[in-house]
Every structure is written in structure tokens, then in C-alpha cells.
Amino acid sequence: MPRGCGIQQHLGTDFDAAIIGGGPGGSAAAAYLAKAGLDCVLLEREKFPREHVGESLVPSSTRVFRELGFVDEMERARFPRKYGAVWTAPTNPKAYSLDFDGLQPDYYADVRFAEVDQPGVPLNYTWHVDRGKFDQLLMQHAARLGADVREGVAVSDVEMANGDGHRLRYKSNGSSGELRAKVVVDASGRRTFLGNRLKLRVRDRYFDQYALHTWFGGFDRATICEGPSKADYIYIHFLPVSNTWMWQIPITDDITSIGVVTQKSQFASARETRERFFWDCVETRPELASALRGSEQLRPLKEEGDYSYAMKQICGDGFVLVGDAARFVDPIFSTGVSIALNSARFATRDIISAAEQGDFNRSRFSTFETTMKTGVRNWYRFIALYYRLNVLFTAFVQNPRYREDIIKLLQGDVYDEDEPEVLRRMREKVELVENNPDHIWHQFLGTLRADELAAAL
């Protein structure tokens, strides 16, 4: 009989691998390692299900699901299918009637993932997910594959050692315990357990974003929609507030996740003003505000901060950092879960190889480290260009010369090239606009600039 989550299978204290955190990155890592026959334990401090932000996937996630035999589980869960994405902006004729070198911005742009074939991904859609349900299903899947999954177990310390393995101390139900593991996978999310403990974390001084989000019932998702077939796409709504935007994500047929993302400097400082701040932002798009006012808010507003940071290193002797524990920039392209899943995919390849050699030195994780740095750097550049001049993004995505390459980025395949050609072209266009105060687009430049931190790290 398959073992359910929370039941301790392993009777000893020595493991090949210990994973801190049971979110998508941790559960995927546990699933990969268990499937390969490694003895691994996953320690999750909370009891699932639990609420979590990051509710929309990108198609590259499907490659991980296929390798883990999880696609059928996703289908059985009946999560809303995500066939594409839409970006909208206030109808400002001045901003969206300017042509530059054949690039024409628009206040409405959309893509369908099916427009471009993706190697290893046979589906022309991905999913929007209720993270409470999704994370629990993936954790249970790791357990069925043989991982020792322990919920309500909070890691309190990791004593890094050579030879007999790292020693992890934890607390559970008021008592303490410890175990040893040859390699530690930190998948603790934005808590970045090892990143903080080893003083690896570096703040990103430019991307300092915060979000306020909640669920609404009965919201008319067709409020801004060109055709009913696109009502269940993810929508990114630009707001006429500096570096501020709003997401719209289907959770069920009737429930929609709505979030406002802005810079910390604009984020309301007093808790009692958060509700007003949220609605003030939404009201800058009257048609959206009217539809939201006519629906039912199902949850209190929740805030997410401390989004943007990097690590001096994402692996070392006997440890790797995956997902948000390694790096997070901004949720604008729904990359969080995909990066977590793919970082687990790349990390576990190196861990399995290291286990075969009996050597867990940092050099054994060099492929993982190089691949993730390349991918995250490309995401960073893409997001930075987007914030610097978002009218350029809509112009590129609508232009046949660049559309296919933009869709490839949005599908999540960013790990193979140091700098995709389309990113280089976008960067060159932004530099032209930046360096010419008389350029027709110069007045539309955003205030966020790309920090070179990502490239340096």
C-alpha cells in the first residue's frame, strides 16, 4: 500500500540526502532522489495543505511532471488549464501610438503557448493551481516514490561536517531530534535556511517588490478579454502607478486570485492602510475595479515581501540550494514554481552522480550551478528589461520578427543560452532609448534598472 505523507518510514538516522522544505522544489527533489533509489528524508515545518502564493505555472514545468510520472495526477486534480497569457494597459493613445523601427506597442497583447513547439513538452497548456492542493499532491507523490516525508518537523540547525555527513537538528511536537545526511538540499523558500545560516544571502538593491493578494469569488474574468477562449489565461494588468501591476489568475471556475505588486517604497507602511492601498491601486483601472467590487472577497489580504535577493553561491561541499532558497526576482512571468521544479531537476542529477562516486564536494554540483546561474540570469534580464520599458515588451511580443523567441522565454526554457538573441535585441533597444532623451519612448522609461548582481553571481 502506498505510504501517505507524514508517516515516518526510515527507522535510522542516516540518509543519503535530507531536504529542508516540502514546497515544489523540495518535493520534486525528494521525488527525483527516491525514484533513483537514494535514501532521502524531507522535513517540512508546516502541516499541509497550507495557503501559498505562486499559483500559475509555465510550460517547462510539464517536463518535470513527465519525468516524475505526475502529469496524470495534475489532470485528475482538474486544475484550470493555462493555454496562454495576456498583458493589458490603460488605453493611453500617446504611449501606444508610437512606432519605432517597425515596433508598435499595444495596450493589449496575448500569446498562446501552442504557437511554438517545446521539446519534451507534448501538451499545449500548463496549469493554474491552488497551491495548498498542488503542493500537498506533489509531496504525497514523493512519498509514494519512497521518500521519507515528515510534516510538522522544523529544522533548527545544520552542523556542516565532512566525513560522516552533516548533522541536522529538528523539533517536532515539542520534542527534539537529529539525523545525519551526506547532502542537504535547502528548499526552504524565501526563509533560505542555509543561505542565511551560511551568510550567503545578498539583497538586490533594485528589485525590492512587495505584493498584496487575495481570492475573489464571482469575478467576471471576461471583463478585459478578446474572446471567451482567453478568459482563463493569466492576465497581467499594467497600472498607471510606477513599477506597479496586477495579476489575475483562475483558481477554479468561480475563484480568481488577484494580486497587486509594487515597490517597497510605495507599499503602505501601516497595516490598517493596506486594504486602502490595494483598492487605490485597483481603482486606477476602473473597469477592473468595477468588476472586483461586484464580486466577493473570499480571504483577507495577504502580503508578500522580501522578494528580491541572490546568493553568493548556490552549492557547496555537501549542500545545494533550490527554488526560492537560491534566488527570487519578481513574480511578473510566473517563474517561481518553474524555477523551483527545474532547479530540483538539475540539482538531483548532480546529487545522484555524486552519490554514485561517493563524493559530495562542491565540484560535483558544477553543472547544476552553471545551468541555474544561466537560467536565472536570463530571467533577471528579461524582467529587468520589462520593468525598464514595458511598452517595448508589448511591441516585441506583437512583432513577427521576435514573437516566437519571446514565447520560448515565456514557456520557461531559459537555461541553455548565455543570452538569448531576443534578449540581446531588447537590451540594445532599451539602451538606445536610455541614451537619447529625445527618443519618442524615452518618457516611458521605468525607474527600475537592472542590477549587475545577477551577472556577477
N, C-alpha and C positions, 0 to 999 in steps of 0.2 A: 504494500500500500504506500502511495506517495506520502512523504512526510510534509506536514504543514509548517508554516512559519512559527517561530517561537519555541520549537521543540529542539532541545539540545541533543545532537546525535553523537558528537565526539566525546569520548569519555576521558581522554587525556588532556594535557595542557600544551602539547607541542603540535604546531601546524606548519605546513609549507608557507601559507600566506594568511595574514589577518587583514581584514578590510574594515576600515572605520567609516561607517555611514551606509545606510541602505537605500539611498536615492537611486536614480537611474544609473549613475556611474558606478556606484558600489555594487548594486545588484547585478549589473551587466558584467562587471569584473568577476564577481563570485560565480556567475553562471559560466563564463568562459573557462575559469580555472577548474571548477568542478567537472565540467564537461571533458576537460583534458586529463582528468584523473588526479589533480592535485588536491591535497587535504587542506581545505580553507575554511575559515570562520568569518562570518560577517557580524559585526557588532553595531547595532542601531540603538541610539539612546531613547528614541520615542517608540510608542506603540502605534502600529499602522492600523487603519488608514489615518492620515493626517492631511490637513489642507496644505497646499503649496502652490506657489506661482510658477509660471513657465508652462503654459497649457497648450501650446501649439508646436508641432514638430515640423521638421523639414525632411524631404525625401531620403536623404542619406541615412536617416535612422533605420529605414527598412532593411538596409544591408546588414545591420547588426541583428535585427529581429530574425532575418532569414538564417543567419549563421547559428543563432541560438534556438531555432525552432519555435519562435514566439509569434510569428505572423498570424497563425490560426487563433491564438489567444486574443490578439488585438481585434480580429474580426468578430470573434464571439462576444467580446465586450461591447460591440456596437457603438464604439466611439464615432463621432461625426467625421466623415471623410473630408479631407482638405485637398481640393484639387488645384488651388491657386491662391494668389494674394492680390490685394488691391491697395493702392495708395491714393488718398484724396486730399485736396487742399481747398481752402476758401477760394471762391471764384473771384480772383483778383486779376482783371484783364491786363493790368500793367505788367505783372510778373509773368503771365503765361501767354503773352502775345509777342514775345521777343525771340527772334531767330538768330542763332549764332552758328555759322559754319554748317548749316543744314540741321542743326539740333533745335528741335522745337519742344519746349516744356509744355506740360498739360496739367490741369488740376485734377485729372482722373487718369490713372494708369493701372493696368492689371496684367498679370501673367498667368498662364496655365502651365503646370509642370509638364503636361503631356506634350508640349511643343518641342521638347528636347529629350531624346532618349538618354537614359542614365545607366551606364554599365553596372550590372549586378543588381539593378533595382527594376523588377518586372512590373511593378504597379505604377499607375499614372496618378497616384494620390498618396498622401500620407494621412495623418490624423490630428484632430484637436482632442485633448484629453482632460478629463477630471483627474488631476494629479493624485488625489487621495486614492482613487481606484487604480489608476495606472501604476503608480509606484508599488502598491501592495501586490498587484498581479505579477509584476516583474520580480519582486522579492520572492514570492511564492514559487515562481518558475525556477529561480536559482536554487531554492531549497529542494525542489523536485529533482534537479540535476545532481544533487548530492552535497551542496554547500551546507555547512552548519550555520544556520541563521538564528541569531539571538536578538530579540527585541527587548526594549527597556533596559539595555545594557550601555552605560555611559563610560567611555574610556576616559580615565582621569590622568594617565601618564604613560609615556612610552620611553623606556630606557634603551637607548640605542647602544647596541653591543656588537662585537664581532665574535665569530666562532659559534657559540651555542644559540645564536638568534636573539632578536630584540624581545624585550620583556614588556608586555602591555599590562597595565593595571586598570581595573574597571570596577564600577559599582553597579549593583543591581538589587532592587527590592531591599534596600537598606543594608546589604552586606557587600563585602569587597572580595575581589578575586584577582588572579593574574594568570597569564598564559604567555607562551613564547611562540614566535613565528620567525621564519627565515627572511621573509619580506613583508613589509607593511604597505598597504595601499591606502592612502588617505583620500577618502571620498566623502569628507565631512561637509562639503558645500562651502558656503561663504564663511563658516566658522574657521576653515582652514587650520585644522588642529595642529598638524605638523608644521605647516607654514608659519604659524605664529610661534609655536614652541621653539623652532629652529631659527627664528628671526629671519625668515626668507621673504616675508611679505613686503611689497613696495607699493605705496599708494600712487595711483595715477592722478596727477595733478590737474588734468584737463577734463577727463570724463568722470564727473562726480555726480552721477544721476540718482534720483530718488523716484519712487513710484507710489501712487495711491491707487488701490484697485478693489473691486468688489464684484458680486454677481447680481444680475438683474433678470427677473422673470417677465416674460411677455413683451420683451423689447422687439420692435419691428426691425429685423436685420436688413430689410429691403429699403430702408429709409434713403440711403445713398447707394444705389445699385443699378447697374445697367443690365437688366435681365435677371429673372428668377434663378437661373442656374448659378449665379455668382453670390447669392445671398449668404451661403455658408463658407465663403472664402474667409481668410483672415483679412481684416481691414486695418490699415494704419492711416489714421487721420492726422494730417498736419494741423496744428493750431497756430493762430497768429500771435503766439507768445514765443519769445526767443528760446530756441532749442527745446521746444515742448511739443509733445504729440500724444495721441490717444490710441490704445488698441481696442479691437472689437473681435472677440473670439467665441465661436459657438462651443458650448459645453454639452448641451442636449438640444432637442428640438425646441425647447422653451426657455432654456437658460443661456445667458450670454455673459461672458466675462468682459468687464470694461476696466481699463486702467489708464491713468494719466502719468506720463513720465516727464520729468523736468529736472533742472539742475538744483543742486542743494541750495545754492544762493537764492533761488526763487521759492524754495519749499517753505511752507508755512512753519514758523518756529513753534508756535503754541498749539498743543494738541487740540484744543477746543475750536481752533480755526481751520483744521484740516478739512472738515466737511465743506466749509465755505470755499476754501481754496479749490477743492475738487470741482465743485459746481461752477465756480467762476471760470475755471479753465474750459469746462464743457460748454458753458454758455457762449464762448467765443465762436462756436459753431452752432447757431440757433436751431438748425434743422435736426441735429443730433440731440441737442438739449431737450427739444420738444418731445422727441420720441422717448428719451430716457425718463422724462418727467411723467410720461403716460404709462410707464412700466413700474414694476415693484422691485425695490432693492431688497435682496434676499440675505445679505450678510453685511455686518458692519464694515466700514472702510478699513483696509489693512495697508500698512506702509512697508515698503521695502527700500532699504538704503544700503550704503556701503557697497555699491555695485562694482566699482571700477578699481582694479588693483592687478598687480602682477607678482610673480615670484622670481627671486634671484636665480633659482634653479627649481626644476620640477621633478628631479630624481636625485638619488644619492646612493651610497652604499646601503643596500637592503631596503630602499623605500622609493615609492613613486607617488606623485600627486595627480589625481584625475578630476575632470569636471571642474566645477566651481572652486574646488580646493586648490586648483592650479592657476586659474585665470578667469576673470569675467570682465566684460567691457560694457555692454549695453544690450537690452533685450530687443532692439529695433527689428532684427531679422529673424527672431525666434530661434536663435542658435544655441541657447543654453543646454537643452536636453540633448541635442545632436552632438555637441562638443563633448558632453559627459559620456554619451554612449560610445562615440568613436575614440575618445581618449582611453576608455576601458578596453576597447578592441585592440588598439595599438600597444597599450601597456602590457596587456596579458600575453601578447605574442612574445614580447621580450622576457617576461617573467617565466613563461613555460620553457623557453630556450635556456634561460639561466638555471632553472631547476634541473634540466637535463644535464647541464655541465657542472652542477653543484657549486656555482659561483654567482653571487648576487652583488658583485661590485658595480659601481655606478656605470662603468663602461659597458656593461651588459644591457643597459637601457638606452643606449645612444640612438638607436633607430627610433624608438618612441619619442625621445627628447627632440630630435631633429624634426620629425614629422609633425609633432604638435606645435613646435615653435613656428614652423612654416604656415600651418593652417590658421593658428590663432593670429599670427601677424597679418595674414591676408584678410581675415575677418576685421581686424582692427583698422586696417587701412580702408577697407570698404565702408565701415561705419563712420570713420573719420571724414572721408570724402562726402558721405551722405549728409552729415551734420553741417559740414562747411558750406555746401551748396546743394540743398536738396532739389532745387529746380533742375540741376544738372542730372540728378538720378532719373527723374521722370523723363527728361529728354533722351537719355541713353536707353532707357528701357523701352521707349516707344520707337526708337530708330532701328530699322532692319540691319544696319551695319553692326550693331552692338547687342541687340536683343538676346540672341542665343547665348552669348557669353555671360550676360547678366543673369539669365535664367540658370545657367550652370552654377554660378555662385550661390544663387538663392536655393538651389537644390541641396547645397551643403558640401559639394566636392571642391575643397579649397586646399587640400593637403599635398598636392603633387608638384605645384609650380612655386618658385620663389616669389614671383609676382605675375599673376595672370595678365595677359596683354590688355584686356579691357580695363583693369585697374590702372595700368600704366597710362592708358589713354585718358582716363578720367582725371588722374592726377595732373597730367600735362594741361588739360583744360582748366582745372581749378587754379593752377599756377599762373596761367595766362590772365585769368580774371583777377587773381590776387595782386598781380604786378601791374595792373593797368587800372587806375582809379576812374578812368573814363569809359571803361568797358560797360556794355549795356547790362551785364549781370552783376557788376561789382556791388551795387546797392543791396543785392540779395544774399551776400556772403553772411554765413552764420559766425558767431563769435568763437565757437569751439574749433581749436586747431589740433591736428594730430601730434601727439607727443611721440618723440622718437624712442620712448621707453620700450615699446614693443619690439622694435628692431634690435635694440641693444641687448634685450634679454632673450 
